[in-house]
Amino acid sequence: MKDKRIDIGVKALIFNEDKFLVMHNKGVEEDLWELPGGRMEFGETAEETLKREMLEETGLAVKPIKLLDTWSLIREDYQIAGIIYLCQFEEGEVRLSDEHDAFKWISTDEESLQMMYDDFKIRMLNWNWDEIRGGNYVYRVR
């Protein structure tokens, strides 16, 4: 029996005024979106992973501010246990990595959240968005 893999994933919630950044994976035909981020490498903290992945995937330098939630993805041959951080934009301009073919900024309303992968959508539909946006973490991103 082949060993099954368990990874740790870290995702970022970054606001641009009243919208947040989502990414579309290359090769996915459906109009499904995810938060930017990626998998932890050995020896990294979650915050280090988040900063590295954000630079690689989006070109943005961010500062993790607050742990918001967890998420899970379970497939036949692997599993990802993930965490989502609210992040402060520090610098950069959004650009796409080899993993994605599009990005956009979406609203926090229920209709917009329906575009998210189920693994995120299920969690995000229950968030208190007013509380999340209530901090001083909302910045303009180019």
C-alpha positions in Angstrom: 0.0 0.0 0.0 1.3 3.4 -1.0 2.0 5.9 1.8 -0.5 8.7 1.9 0.7 12.2 2.4 -0.5 14.8 4.9 0.6 18.4 4.2 0.1 21.7 6.1 -1.2 24.6 4.0 -1.3 28.3 4.9 -3.6 30.8 3.1 -3.8 34.6 3.3 -6.8 36.9 3.4 -5.7 40.2 2.0 -8.1 43.1 1.6 -8.0 45.9 -1.0 -10.5 48.3 0.4 -13.7 46.2 0.8 -12.6 43.2 -1.4 -10.2 40.4 -0.9 -7.7 38.6 -3.2 -8.5 35.2 -4.8 -6.6 33.1 -7.3 -7.7 30.7 -10.0 -5.7 27.5 -10.5 -4.3 26.7 -14.0 -6.0 23.8 -15.6 -9.2 24.1 -13.6 -12.1 24.7 -16.0 -14.7 25.6 -13.4 -15.1 29.1 -12.1 -13.7 28.2 -8.7 -11.3 30.4 -6.7 -9.1 30.0 -3.7 -7.2 32.2 -1.3 -3.5 32.6 -2.1 -0.9 30.6 -0.2 0.7 27.2 -0.2 2.2 24.3 1.6 4.7 24.4 4.4 8.3 23.3 3.8 10.3 21.5 6.5 11.8 23.9 9.0 9.4 26.8 8.3 6.9 28.3 10.6 3.4 29.0 9.3 4.2 32.7 9.1 7.4 32.1 7.2 5.5 29.8 4.8 2.8 32.4 4.3 5.3 35.2 3.5 7.3 33.0 1.1 4.2 31.7 -0.7 2.7 35.1 -1.1 5.8 36.5 -2.7 6.0 33.4 -5.0 2.3 33.3 -6.0 1.3 37.0 -6.0 4.4 39.2 -5.8 3.0 40.7 -2.6 4.9 41.1 0.6 2.5 40.6 3.5 2.6 40.5 7.3 0.4 37.9 9.0 -1.7 39.7 11.6 -4.2 37.2 13.0 -5.1 33.5 12.7 -8.7 33.4 11.3 -9.7 29.8 10.8 -8.7 26.3 9.7 -9.6 24.3 6.7 -9.2 20.7 5.4 -8.9 19.1 2.1 -9.0 15.3 1.9 -8.4 13.4 -1.4 -7.8 9.7 -2.1 -4.0 9.9 -1.9 -3.3 13.0 0.1 -4.7 15.4 2.8 -4.0 19.0 3.6 -4.7 20.6 7.0 -4.7 24.3 6.6 -4.8 27.6 8.4 -6.0 31.0 7.2 -4.4 34.3 8.3 -5.6 37.8 8.0 -2.7 39.6 6.5 -1.5 43.2 6.2 -0.3 44.3 2.7 3.3 45.7 2.9 4.4 46.2 -0.7 4.3 44.9 -4.3 2.0 44.5 -7.2 -0.2 41.5 -7.9 1.3 39.2 -10.5 0.6 35.6 -11.4 2.8 32.6 -10.7 3.0 29.4 -12.9 0.3 27.9 -10.7 -2.5 30.4 -11.5 -4.1 31.8 -14.6 -6.1 34.6 -13.0 -6.7 36.7 -9.9 -9.4 39.0 -8.8 -10.7 40.9 -5.9 -14.1 39.8 -4.7 -16.7 41.0 -2.2 -17.5 39.3 1.1 -21.2 38.9 0.2 -22.7 35.4 0.0 -23.0 35.5 -3.8 -19.3 36.2 -4.2 -18.3 33.6 -1.7 -20.1 30.9 -3.8 -17.2 31.2 -6.2 -14.8 29.8 -3.6 -13.8 26.1 -3.4 -16.1 24.3 -1.0 -13.2 23.8 1.4 -13.0 27.5 2.0 -16.6 28.6 1.2 -18.0 26.4 4.0 -15.9 28.2 6.6 -16.1 31.7 5.1 -19.9 31.8 4.9 -19.9 31.7 8.7 -17.2 34.4 9.3 -18.1 37.7 10.9 -16.9 39.8 8.1 -17.6 43.1 9.9 -15.3 42.0 12.7 -12.6 40.9 10.3 -12.7 44.2 8.4 -13.0 46.1 11.6 -9.3 46.1 12.3 -6.8 48.5 10.8 -5.6 45.8 8.3 -7.4 47.0 5.1 -5.0 48.5 2.6 -5.0 49.6 -1.0 -3.1 47.2 -3.2 -2.2 47.9 -6.7 
